[in-house]
Amino acid sequence: MSTKQILEQALRLKPEERFTLIEGLIKSLDEPDKKLDEIWAEEAEKRLKAYREGRLEGIPMEEIFKEE
């Protein structure tokens, strides 16, 4: 079934049913992605190691959050 066909069928639903469908779709997008979390954790470890070894320079918090 194509996306267009799914949409056409979804639009035939009662408003409450469409809301339930939309809510389910949105929740599915908000679920954590364990693989992505692992990638970010590895990247954070690499950056921390590089910082501790002096290969990466930090930025002061005040500079990051200053208002312009």
N, CA, C and O atoms as a Tripos MOL2 file, in Angstrom:
@<TRIPOS>MOLECULE
protein
  272   271    68     0     0
PROTEIN
NO_CHARGES

@<TRIPOS>ATOM
      1 N           0.8520   -1.1740    0.0000 N.3       1 MET1
      2 CA          0.0000    0.0000    0.0000 C.3       1 MET1
      3 C           0.9000    1.2400    0.0000 C.2       1 MET1
      4 O           1.8730    1.2970    0.7520 O.2       1 MET1
      5 N           0.5860    2.2120   -0.8220 N.am      2 SER2
      6 CA          1.4050    3.4210   -0.9120 C.3       2 SER2
      7 C           1.0660    4.3960    0.2080 C.2       2 SER2
      8 O           0.0260    4.2840    0.8560 O.2       2 SER2
      9 N           1.9370    5.3260    0.4170 N.am      3 THR3
     10 CA          1.7160    6.3570    1.4300 C.3       3 THR3
     11 C           0.4580    7.1540    1.1050 C.2       3 THR3
     12 O          -0.3230    7.4980    1.9920 O.2       3 THR3
     13 N           0.2770    7.4420   -0.1810 N.am      4 LYS4
     14 CA         -0.9040    8.1920   -0.6020 C.3       4 LYS4
     15 C          -2.1830    7.4270   -0.2600 C.2       4 LYS4
     16 O          -3.1580    8.0240    0.1960 O.2       4 LYS4
     17 N          -2.1850    6.1200   -0.4770 N.am      5 GLN5
     18 CA         -3.3580    5.3010   -0.1720 C.3       5 GLN5
     19 C          -3.6210    5.2620    1.3350 C.2       5 GLN5
     20 O          -4.7670    5.3200    1.7810 O.2       5 GLN5
     21 N          -2.5640    5.1660    2.0900 N.am      6 ILE6
     22 CA         -2.7070    5.1650    3.5590 C.3       6 ILE6
     23 C          -3.3140    6.4790    4.0130 C.2       6 ILE6
     24 O          -4.2190    6.4920    4.8460 O.2       6 ILE6
     25 N          -2.8200    7.5890    3.4680 N.am      7 LEU7
     26 CA         -3.3470    8.9030    3.8330 C.3       7 LEU7
     27 C          -4.8180    9.0220    3.4640 C.2       7 LEU7
     28 O          -5.6240    9.5190    4.2500 O.2       7 LEU7
     29 N          -5.1610    8.5680    2.2780 N.am      8 GLU8
     30 CA         -6.5630    8.6220    1.8490 C.3       8 GLU8
     31 C          -7.4590    7.8370    2.8000 C.2       8 GLU8
     32 O          -8.5500    8.2900    3.1440 O.2       8 GLU8
     33 N          -7.0050    6.6770    3.2210 N.am      9 GLN9
     34 CA         -7.7890    5.8790    4.1640 C.3       9 GLN9
     35 C          -7.8560    6.5500    5.5310 C.2       9 GLN9
     36 O          -8.9020    6.5510    6.1800 O.2       9 GLN9
     37 N          -6.7430    7.1150    5.9580 N.am     10 ALA10
     38 CA         -6.7010    7.7770    7.2660 C.3      10 ALA10
     39 C          -7.6560    8.9620    7.3020 C.2      10 ALA10
     40 O          -8.2690    9.2300    8.3350 O.2      10 ALA10
     41 N          -7.7870    9.6670    6.1990 N.am     11 LEU11
     42 CA         -8.6790   10.8240    6.1530 C.3      11 LEU11
     43 C         -10.1530   10.4320    6.2160 C.2      11 LEU11
     44 O         -11.0130   11.2760    6.4680 O.2      11 LEU11
     45 N         -10.4380    9.1760    5.9920 N.am     12 ARG12
     46 CA        -11.8160    8.6750    6.0990 C.3      12 ARG12
     47 C         -12.1860    8.3110    7.5460 C.2      12 ARG12
     48 O         -13.3510    8.0510    7.8450 O.2      12 ARG12
     49 N         -11.2120    8.2930    8.4190 N.am     13 LEU13
     50 CA        -11.4600    7.9430    9.8210 C.3      13 LEU13
     51 C         -12.2040    9.0650   10.5320 C.2      13 LEU13
     52 O         -12.1990   10.2140   10.0910 O.2      13 LEU13
     53 N         -12.8410    8.7070   11.6390 N.am     14 LYS14
     54 CA        -13.4750    9.7050   12.5050 C.3      14 LYS14
     55 C         -12.3710   10.5550   13.1210 C.2      14 LYS14
     56 O         -11.2390   10.0880   13.2510 O.2      14 LYS14
     57 N         -12.6790   11.8020   13.5060 N.am     15 PRO15
     58 CA        -11.6540   12.6720   14.0930 C.3      15 PRO15
     59 C         -10.9060   12.0370   15.2650 C.2      15 PRO15
     60 O          -9.6910   12.1930   15.3830 O.2      15 PRO15
     61 N         -11.6280   11.3190   16.1350 N.am     16 GLU16
     62 CA        -10.9630   10.6970   17.2920 C.3      16 GLU16
     63 C          -9.9740    9.6230   16.8430 C.2      16 GLU16
     64 O          -8.9010    9.4620   17.4230 O.2      16 GLU16
     65 N         -10.3580    8.8960   15.8010 N.am     17 GLU17
     66 CA         -9.4790    7.8400   15.2860 C.3      17 GLU17
     67 C          -8.2500    8.4510   14.6030 C.2      17 GLU17
     68 O          -7.1420    7.9260   14.7150 O.2      17 GLU17
     69 N          -8.4590    9.5550   13.9010 N.am     18 ARG18
     70 CA         -7.3080   10.2310   13.2780 C.3      18 ARG18
     71 C          -6.3500   10.7470   14.3370 C.2      18 ARG18
     72 O          -5.1320   10.6680   14.1800 O.2      18 ARG18
     73 N          -6.9150   11.2780   15.4240 N.am     19 PHE19
     74 CA         -6.0690   11.7600   16.5180 C.3      19 PHE19
     75 C          -5.2410   10.6180   17.0880 C.2      19 PHE19
     76 O          -4.0410   10.7780   17.3130 O.2      19 PHE19
     77 N          -5.8590    9.4810   17.3230 N.am     20 THR20
     78 CA         -5.1450    8.3090   17.8480 C.3      20 THR20
     79 C          -4.0320    7.8840   16.8960 C.2      20 THR20
     80 O          -2.9290    7.5450   17.3250 O.2      20 THR20
     81 N          -4.3350    7.9070   15.6020 N.am     21 LEU21
     82 CA         -3.3370    7.5540   14.6000 C.3      21 LEU21
     83 C          -2.1650    8.5370   14.6180 C.2      21 LEU21
     84 O          -1.0030    8.1300   14.6230 O.2      21 LEU21
     85 N          -2.4780    9.8130   14.6280 N.am     22 ILE22
     86 CA         -1.4270   10.8420   14.6400 C.3      22 ILE22
     87 C          -0.5830   10.7330   15.9040 C.2      22 ILE22
     88 O           0.6450   10.8080   15.8480 O.2      22 ILE22
     89 N          -1.2420   10.5570   17.0380 N.am     23 GLU23
     90 CA         -0.5240   10.4340   18.3030 C.3      23 GLU23
     91 C           0.4370    9.2430   18.2680 C.2      23 GLU23
     92 O           1.5740    9.3450   18.7300 O.2      23 GLU23
     93 N          -0.0180    8.1280   17.7260 N.am     24 GLY24
     94 CA          0.8380    6.9400   17.6190 C.3      24 GLY24
     95 C           2.0270    7.1830   16.7070 C.2      24 GLY24
     96 O           3.1390    6.7500   17.0110 O.2      24 GLY24
     97 N           1.8060    7.8700   15.5910 N.am     25 LEU25
     98 CA          2.9000    8.1660   14.6660 C.3      25 LEU25
     99 C           3.9240    9.0900   15.3140 C.2      25 LEU25
    100 O           5.1280    8.8670   15.1930 O.2      25 LEU25
    101 N           3.4550   10.1180   15.9950 N.am     26 ILE26
    102 CA          4.3720   11.0590   16.6470 C.3      26 ILE26
    103 C           5.1810   10.3540   17.7340 C.2      26 ILE26
    104 O           6.3900   10.5580   17.8430 O.2      26 ILE26
    105 N           4.5190    9.5330   18.5280 N.am     27 LYS27
    106 CA          5.2350    8.7920   19.5730 C.3      27 LYS27
    107 C           6.3080    7.8880   18.9780 C.2      27 LYS27
    108 O           7.3730    7.7100   19.5680 O.2      27 LYS27
    109 N           6.0260    7.3190   17.8120 N.am     28 SER28
    110 CA          7.0150    6.4340   17.1930 C.3      28 SER28
    111 C           8.2600    7.2010   16.7620 C.2      28 SER28
    112 O           9.3480    6.6300   16.6950 O.2      28 SER28
    113 N           8.1060    8.4850   16.4720 N.am     29 LEU29
    114 CA          9.2590    9.3080   16.0930 C.3      29 LEU29
    115 C          10.0590    9.7470   17.3060 C.2      29 LEU29
    116 O          11.2570   10.0120   17.2030 O.2      29 LEU29
    117 N           9.3970    9.8250   18.4640 N.am     30 ASP30
    118 CA         10.0530   10.2920   19.6800 C.3      30 ASP30
    119 C          10.7600    9.1860   20.4520 C.2      30 ASP30
    120 O          11.4380    9.4650   21.4410 O.2      30 ASP30
    121 N          10.6160    7.9460   20.0230 N.am     31 GLU31
    122 CA         11.2470    6.8480   20.7440 C.3      31 GLU31
    123 C          12.7640    6.9220   20.5840 C.2      31 GLU31
    124 O          13.2640    7.1980   19.4930 O.2      31 GLU31
    125 N          13.4900    6.6770   21.6660 N.am     32 PRO32
    126 CA         14.9510    6.7120   21.5840 C.3      32 PRO32
    127 C          15.4860    5.6630   20.6010 C.2      32 PRO32
    128 O          14.9600    4.5550   20.4950 O.2      32 PRO32
    129 N          16.5060    6.0360   19.9150 N.am     33 ASP33
    130 CA         17.1730    5.1280   18.9790 C.3      33 ASP33
    131 C          18.4610    4.6730   19.6580 C.2      33 ASP33
    132 O          19.4160    5.4430   19.7600 O.2      33 ASP33
    133 N          18.4900    3.4270   20.1200 N.am     34 LYS34
    134 CA         19.6390    2.9330   20.8740 C.3      34 LYS34
    135 C          20.9250    3.0050   20.0630 C.2      34 LYS34
    136 O          21.9830    3.3130   20.6130 O.2      34 LYS34
    137 N          20.8530    2.7290   18.7740 N.am     35 LYS35
    138 CA         22.0560    2.7820   17.9340 C.3      35 LYS35
    139 C          22.5770    4.2140   17.8600 C.2      35 LYS35
    140 O          23.7820    4.4460   17.9560 O.2      35 LYS35
    141 N          21.6780    5.1620   17.6910 N.am     36 LEU36
    142 CA         22.0730    6.5660   17.6430 C.3      36 LEU36
    143 C          22.6610    7.0110   18.9840 C.2      36 LEU36
    144 O          23.6470    7.7460   19.0170 O.2      36 LEU36
    145 N          22.0580    6.5680   20.0790 N.am     37 ASP37
    146 CA         22.5880    6.8850   21.4070 C.3      37 ASP37
    147 C          24.0060    6.3350   21.5720 C.2      37 ASP37
    148 O          24.8650    6.9960   22.1560 O.2      37 ASP37
    149 N          24.2520    5.1290   21.0590 N.am     38 GLU38
    150 CA         25.5930    4.5360   21.1400 C.3      38 GLU38
    151 C          26.5950    5.3470   20.3400 C.2      38 GLU38
    152 O          27.7220    5.5690   20.7850 O.2      38 GLU38
    153 N          26.1860    5.7910   19.1550 N.am     39 ILE39
    154 CA         27.0770    6.6020   18.3110 C.3      39 ILE39
    155 C          27.4480    7.8970   19.0200 C.2      39 ILE39
    156 O          28.6170    8.2830   19.0310 O.2      39 ILE39
    157 N          26.4540    8.5800   19.6200 N.am     40 TRP40
    158 CA         26.7350    9.8270   20.3300 C.3      40 TRP40
    159 C          27.6080    9.5870   21.5610 C.2      40 TRP40
    160 O          28.4800   10.4020   21.8620 O.2      40 TRP40
    161 N          27.3870    8.4860   22.2750 N.am     41 ALA41
    162 CA         28.2040    8.1790   23.4500 C.3      41 ALA41
    163 C          29.6610    7.9570   23.0360 C.2      41 ALA41
    164 O          30.5750    8.4320   23.7090 O.2      41 ALA41
    165 N          29.8800    7.2390   21.9350 N.am     42 GLU42
    166 CA         31.2400    7.0240   21.4350 C.3      42 GLU42
    167 C          31.8870    8.3440   21.0340 C.2      42 GLU42
    168 O          33.0610    8.5790   21.3220 O.2      42 GLU42
    169 N          31.1200    9.2070   20.3690 N.am     43 GLU43
    170 CA         31.6430   10.5120   19.9560 C.3      43 GLU43
    171 C          32.0050   11.3550   21.1740 C.2      43 GLU43
    172 O          33.0400   12.0210   21.1820 O.2      43 GLU43
    173 N          31.1690   11.3300   22.1890 N.am     44 ALA44
    174 CA         31.4430   12.0920   23.4120 C.3      44 ALA44
    175 C          32.7300   11.5930   24.0740 C.2      44 ALA44
    176 O          33.5410   12.3950   24.5370 O.2      44 ALA44
    177 N          32.9180   10.2820   24.1200 N.am     45 GLU45
    178 CA         34.1390    9.7120   24.7020 C.3      45 GLU45
    179 C          35.3740   10.1440   23.9020 C.2      45 GLU45
    180 O          36.4040   10.4840   24.4830 O.2      45 GLU45
    181 N          35.2670   10.1290   22.5710 N.am     46 LYS46
    182 CA         36.3830   10.5500   21.7200 C.3      46 LYS46
    183 C          36.7390   12.0150   21.9670 C.2      46 LYS46
    184 O          37.9130   12.3750   22.0620 O.2      46 LYS46
    185 N          35.7090   12.8500   22.0700 N.am     47 ARG47
    186 CA         35.9450   14.2800   22.2860 C.3      47 ARG47
    187 C          36.5520   14.5370   23.6640 C.2      47 ARG47
    188 O          37.4520   15.3660   23.8020 O.2      47 ARG47
    189 N          36.0610   13.8270   24.6850 N.am     48 LEU48
    190 CA         36.6120   13.9850   26.0280 C.3      48 LEU48
    191 C          38.0760   13.5610   26.0570 C.2      48 LEU48
    192 O          38.9100   14.2480   26.6470 O.2      48 LEU48
    193 N          38.3900   12.4460   25.4290 N.am     49 LYS49
    194 CA         39.7720   11.9660   25.3810 C.3      49 LYS49
    195 C          40.6600   12.9830   24.6560 C.2      49 LYS49
    196 O          41.7640   13.2810   25.1130 O.2      49 LYS49
    197 N          40.1800   13.5100   23.5320 N.am     50 ALA50
    198 CA         40.9560   14.4970   22.7810 C.3      50 ALA50
    199 C          41.1690   15.7580   23.6130 C.2      50 ALA50
    200 O          42.2490   16.3480   23.5730 O.2      50 ALA50
    201 N          40.1560   16.1750   24.3650 N.am     51 TYR51
    202 CA         40.2910   17.3520   25.2260 C.3      51 TYR51
    203 C          41.3290   17.1090   26.3170 C.2      51 TYR51
    204 O          42.1860   17.9570   26.5680 O.2      51 TYR51
    205 N          41.2480   15.9660   26.9520 N.am     52 ARG52
    206 CA         42.1910   15.6500   28.0320 C.3      52 ARG52
    207 C          43.6230   15.5220   27.5230 C.2      52 ARG52
    208 O          44.5730   15.8010   28.2550 O.2      52 ARG52
    209 N          43.7790   15.1010   26.2730 N.am     53 GLU53
    210 CA         45.1100   14.9610   25.6800 C.3      53 GLU53
    211 C          45.6070   16.2700   25.0560 C.2      53 GLU53
    212 O          46.7170   16.3210   24.5260 O.2      53 GLU53
    213 N          44.7900   17.3250   25.1190 N.am     54 GLY54
    214 CA         45.1920   18.6170   24.5880 C.3      54 GLY54
    215 C          45.0360   18.7470   23.0770 C.2      54 GLY54
    216 O          45.5390   19.7030   22.4880 O.2      54 GLY54
    217 N          44.3540   17.8100   22.4490 N.am     55 ARG55
    218 CA         44.1470   17.8740   21.0090 C.3      55 ARG55
    219 C          42.8610   18.6090   20.6390 C.2      55 ARG55
    220 O          42.5800   18.8250   19.4600 O.2      55 ARG55
    221 N          42.0940   18.9870   21.6370 N.am     56 LEU56
    222 CA         40.8260   19.6690   21.4130 C.3      56 LEU56
    223 C          40.6970   20.7770   22.4460 C.2      56 LEU56
    224 O          40.9090   20.5490   23.6370 O.2      56 LEU56
    225 N          40.3530   21.9650   21.9980 N.am     57 GLU57
    226 CA         40.2390   23.1040   22.9010 C.3      57 GLU57
    227 C          38.7870   23.3030   23.3070 C.2      57 GLU57
    228 O          37.8780   23.1750   22.4860 O.2      57 GLU57
    229 N          38.5820   23.6110   24.5630 N.am     58 GLY58
    230 CA         37.2260   23.8500   25.0570 C.3      58 GLY58
    231 C          36.7990   25.2890   24.8230 C.2      58 GLY58
    232 O          37.6270   26.1560   24.5430 O.2      58 GLY58
    233 N          35.5050   25.5360   24.9400 N.am     59 ILE59
    234 CA         34.9430   26.8790   24.8110 C.3      59 ILE59
    235 C          34.2930   27.2100   26.1470 C.2      59 ILE59
    236 O          33.4820   26.4310   26.6490 O.2      59 ILE59
    237 N          34.6410   28.3630   26.7330 N.am     60 PRO60
    238 CA         34.0460   28.7300   28.0210 C.3      60 PRO60
    239 C          32.5210   28.8170   27.9360 C.2      60 PRO60
    240 O          31.9710   29.2980   26.9450 O.2      60 PRO60
    241 N          31.8550   28.3520   28.9780 N.am     61 MET61
    242 CA         30.4020   28.3470   29.0160 C.3      61 MET61
    243 C          29.8330   29.7460   28.8090 C.2      61 MET61
    244 O          28.8210   29.9150   28.1290 O.2      61 MET61
    245 N          30.4880   30.7520   29.3980 N.am     62 GLU62
    246 CA         30.0060   32.1260   29.2680 C.3      62 GLU62
    247 C          29.9620   32.5550   27.8000 C.2      62 GLU62
    248 O          29.0610   33.2840   27.3870 O.2      62 GLU62
    249 N          30.9340   32.1010   27.0250 N.am     63 GLU63
    250 CA         30.9830   32.4520   25.6110 C.3      63 GLU63
    251 C          29.8600   31.7540   24.8250 C.2      63 GLU63
    252 O          29.2880   32.3320   23.9000 O.2      63 GLU63
    253 N          29.5660   30.5490   25.1940 N.am     64 ILE64
    254 CA         28.5240   29.7950   24.5090 C.3      64 ILE64
    255 C          27.1400   30.4090   24.7590 C.2      64 ILE64
    256 O          26.3200   30.4990   23.8450 O.2      64 ILE64
    257 N          26.8900   30.8280   26.0000 N.am     65 PHE65
    258 CA         25.5640   31.3100   26.3580 C.3      65 PHE65
    259 C          25.4270   32.8210   26.3660 C.2      65 PHE65
    260 O          24.3940   33.3350   26.7940 O.2      65 PHE65
    261 N          26.4330   33.5480   25.9080 N.am     66 LYS66
    262 CA         26.3200   35.0100   25.9260 C.3      66 LYS66
    263 C          25.2730   35.4650   24.9200 C.2      66 LYS66
    264 O          25.1090   34.8840   23.8480 O.2      66 LYS66
    265 N          24.5780   36.5160   25.3020 N.am     67 GLU67
    266 CA         23.5450   37.0800   24.4190 C.3      67 GLU67
    267 C          24.1690   38.1600   23.5670 C.2      67 GLU67
    268 O          24.9840   38.9590   24.0290 O.2      67 GLU67
    269 N          23.7720   38.1620   22.3320 N.am     68 GLU68
    270 CA         24.3290   39.1640   21.4170 C.3      68 GLU68
    271 C          23.2860   40.1590   21.0310 C.2      68 GLU68
    272 O          23.5670   41.0810   20.2660 O.2      68 GLU68
@<TRIPOS>BOND
     1     1     2 1
     2     2     3 1
     3     3     4 2
     4     3     5 am
     5     5     6 1
     6     6     7 1
     7     7     8 2
     8     7     9 am
     9     9    10 1
    10    10    11 1
    11    11    12 2
    12    11    13 am
    13    13    14 1
    14    14    15 1
    15    15    16 2
    16    15    17 am
    17    17    18 1
    18    18    19 1
    19    19    20 2
    20    19    21 am
    21    21    22 1
    22    22    23 1
    23    23    24 2
    24    23    25 am
    25    25    26 1
    26    26    27 1
    27    27    28 2
    28    27    29 am
    29    29    30 1
    30    30    31 1
    31    31    32 2
    32    31    33 am
    33    33    34 1
    34    34    35 1
    35    35    36 2
    36    35    37 am
    37    37    38 1
    38    38    39 1
    39    39    40 2
    40    39    41 am
    41    41    42 1
    42    42    43 1
    43    43    44 2
    44    43    45 am
    45    45    46 1
    46    46    47 1
    47    47    48 2
    48    47    49 am
    49    49    50 1
    50    50    51 1
    51    51    52 2
    52    51    53 am
    53    53    54 1
    54    54    55 1
    55    55    56 2
    56    55    57 am
    57    57    58 1
    58    58    59 1
    59    59    60 2
    60    59    61 am
    61    61    62 1
    62    62    63 1
    63    63    64 2
    64    63    65 am
    65    65    66 1
    66    66    67 1
    67    67    68 2
    68    67    69 am
    69    69    70 1
    70    70    71 1
    71    71    72 2
    72    71    73 am
    73    73    74 1
    74    74    75 1
    75    75    76 2
    76    75    77 am
    77    77    78 1
    78    78    79 1
    79    79    80 2
    80    79    81 am
    81    81    82 1
    82    82    83 1
    83    83    84 2
    84    83    85 am
    85    85    86 1
    86    86    87 1
    87    87    88 2
    88    87    89 am
    89    89    90 1
    90    90    91 1
    91    91    92 2
    92    91    93 am
    93    93    94 1
    94    94    95 1
    95    95    96 2
    96    95    97 am
    97    97    98 1
    98    98    99 1
    99    99   100 2
   100    99   101 am
   101   101   102 1
   102   102   103 1
   103   103   104 2
   104   103   105 am
   105   105   106 1
   106   106   107 1
   107   107   108 2
   108   107   109 am
   109   109   110 1
   110   110   111 1
   111   111   112 2
   112   111   113 am
   113   113   114 1
   114   114   115 1
   115   115   116 2
   116   115   117 am
   117   117   118 1
   118   118   119 1
   119   119   120 2
   120   119   121 am
   121   121   122 1
   122   122   123 1
   123   123   124 2
   124   123   125 am
   125   125   126 1
   126   126   127 1
   127   127   128 2
   128   127   129 am
   129   129   130 1
   130   130   131 1
   131   131   132 2
   132   131   133 am
   133   133   134 1
   134   134   135 1
   135   135   136 2
   136   135   137 am
   137   137   138 1
   138   138   139 1
   139   139   140 2
   140   139   141 am
   141   141   142 1
   142   142   143 1
   143   143   144 2
   144   143   145 am
   145   145   146 1
   146   146   147 1
   147   147   148 2
   148   147   149 am
   149   149   150 1
   150   150   151 1
   151   151   152 2
   152   151   153 am
   153   153   154 1
   154   154   155 1
   155   155   156 2
   156   155   157 am
   157   157   158 1
   158   158   159 1
   159   159   160 2
   160   159   161 am
   161   161   162 1
   162   162   163 1
   163   163   164 2
   164   163   165 am
   165   165   166 1
   166   166   167 1
   167   167   168 2
   168   167   169 am
   169   169   170 1
   170   170   171 1
   171   171   172 2
   172   171   173 am
   173   173   174 1
   174   174   175 1
   175   175   176 2
   176   175   177 am
   177   177   178 1
   178   178   179 1
   179   179   180 2
   180   179   181 am
   181   181   182 1
   182   182   183 1
   183   183   184 2
   184   183   185 am
   185   185   186 1
   186   186   187 1
   187   187   188 2
   188   187   189 am
   189   189   190 1
   190   190   191 1
   191   191   192 2
   192   191   193 am
   193   193   194 1
   194   194   195 1
   195   195   196 2
   196   195   197 am
   197   197   198 1
   198   198   199 1
   199   199   200 2
   200   199   201 am
   201   201   202 1
   202   202   203 1
   203   203   204 2
   204   203   205 am
   205   205   206 1
   206   206   207 1
   207   207   208 2
   208   207   209 am
   209   209   210 1
   210   210   211 1
   211   211   212 2
   212   211   213 am
   213   213   214 1
   214   214   215 1
   215   215   216 2
   216   215   217 am
   217   217   218 1
   218   218   219 1
   219   219   220 2
   220   219   221 am
   221   221   222 1
   222   222   223 1
   223   223   224 2
   224   223   225 am
   225   225   226 1
   226   226   227 1
   227   227   228 2
   228   227   229 am
   229   229   230 1
   230   230   231 1
   231   231   232 2
   232   231   233 am
   233   233   234 1
   234   234   235 1
   235   235   236 2
   236   235   237 am
   237   237   238 1
   238   238   239 1
   239   239   240 2
   240   239   241 am
   241   241   242 1
   242   242   243 1
   243   243   244 2
   244   243   245 am
   245   245   246 1
   246   246   247 1
   247   247   248 2
   248   247   249 am
   249   249   250 1
   250   250   251 1
   251   251   252 2
   252   251   253 am
   253   253   254 1
   254   254   255 1
   255   255   256 2
   256   255   257 am
   257   257   258 1
   258   258   259 1
   259   259   260 2
   260   259   261 am
   261   261   262 1
   262   262   263 1
   263   263   264 2
   264   263   265 am
   265   265   266 1
   266   266   267 1
   267   267   268 2
   268   267   269 am
   269   269   270 1
   270   270   271 1
   271   271   272 2
@<TRIPOS>SUBSTRUCTURE
     1 MET1         2 RESIDUE 1 A MET
     2 SER2         6 RESIDUE 1 A SER
     3 THR3        10 RESIDUE 1 A THR
     4 LYS4        14 RESIDUE 1 A LYS
     5 GLN5        18 RESIDUE 1 A GLN
     6 ILE6        22 RESIDUE 1 A ILE
     7 LEU7        26 RESIDUE 1 A LEU
     8 GLU8        30 RESIDUE 1 A GLU
     9 GLN9        34 RESIDUE 1 A GLN
    10 ALA10       38 RESIDUE 1 A ALA
    11 LEU11       42 RESIDUE 1 A LEU
    12 ARG12       46 RESIDUE 1 A ARG
    13 LEU13       50 RESIDUE 1 A LEU
    14 LYS14       54 RESIDUE 1 A LYS
    15 PRO15       58 RESIDUE 1 A PRO
    16 GLU16       62 RESIDUE 1 A GLU
    17 GLU17       66 RESIDUE 1 A GLU
    18 ARG18       70 RESIDUE 1 A ARG
    19 PHE19       74 RESIDUE 1 A PHE
    20 THR20       78 RESIDUE 1 A THR
    21 LEU21       82 RESIDUE 1 A LEU
    22 ILE22       86 RESIDUE 1 A ILE
    23 GLU23       90 RESIDUE 1 A GLU
    24 GLY24       94 RESIDUE 1 A GLY
    25 LEU25       98 RESIDUE 1 A LEU
    26 ILE26      102 RESIDUE 1 A ILE
    27 LYS27      106 RESIDUE 1 A LYS
    28 SER28      110 RESIDUE 1 A SER
    29 LEU29      114 RESIDUE 1 A LEU
    30 ASP30      118 RESIDUE 1 A ASP
    31 GLU31      122 RESIDUE 1 A GLU
    32 PRO32      126 RESIDUE 1 A PRO
    33 ASP33      130 RESIDUE 1 A ASP
    34 LYS34      134 RESIDUE 1 A LYS
    35 LYS35      138 RESIDUE 1 A LYS
    36 LEU36      142 RESIDUE 1 A LEU
    37 ASP37      146 RESIDUE 1 A ASP
    38 GLU38      150 RESIDUE 1 A GLU
    39 ILE39      154 RESIDUE 1 A ILE
    40 TRP40      158 RESIDUE 1 A TRP
    41 ALA41      162 RESIDUE 1 A ALA
    42 GLU42      166 RESIDUE 1 A GLU
    43 GLU43      170 RESIDUE 1 A GLU
    44 ALA44      174 RESIDUE 1 A ALA
    45 GLU45      178 RESIDUE 1 A GLU
    46 LYS46      182 RESIDUE 1 A LYS
    47 ARG47      186 RESIDUE 1 A ARG
    48 LEU48      190 RESIDUE 1 A LEU
    49 LYS49      194 RESIDUE 1 A LYS
    50 ALA50      198 RESIDUE 1 A ALA
    51 TYR51      202 RESIDUE 1 A TYR
    52 ARG52      206 RESIDUE 1 A ARG
    53 GLU53      210 RESIDUE 1 A GLU
    54 GLY54      214 RESIDUE 1 A GLY
    55 ARG55      218 RESIDUE 1 A ARG
    56 LEU56      222 RESIDUE 1 A LEU
    57 GLU57      226 RESIDUE 1 A GLU
    58 GLY58      230 RESIDUE 1 A GLY
    59 ILE59      234 RESIDUE 1 A ILE
    60 PRO60      238 RESIDUE 1 A PRO
    61 MET61      242 RESIDUE 1 A MET
    62 GLU62      246 RESIDUE 1 A GLU
    63 GLU63      250 RESIDUE 1 A GLU
    64 ILE64      254 RESIDUE 1 A ILE
    65 PHE65      258 RESIDUE 1 A PHE
    66 LYS66      262 RESIDUE 1 A LYS
    67 GLU67      266 RESIDUE 1 A GLU
    68 GLU68      270 RESIDUE 1 A GLU
